[in-house]
């Protein structure tokens, strides 16, 4: 995975943290129904409500399609925000094999 400290990444590709940019990159990827999509939030300190909505909808869609949306490297505050929104995530600095 590409280390992109300035932005979150979807399967290694940098994504702007705004909800519209995140949705524009994440949804087309999920719609192709890959077995797993990895979203690295290591560079994100806070998610606004719009981003949380995008991620909650993406998680629900992935489950419906039988795909996996793995959210990794979530900082403690982001991990709590995701958990409160019902979106599973892995804590900061998880290593992806």
Beta strands, then each sheet from edge to edge (+ up, - down):
strand 1: 8-10
strand 2: 13-15
strand 3: 36-40
strand 4: 68-72
sheet 1: 2+ 1- 3+ 4+
end
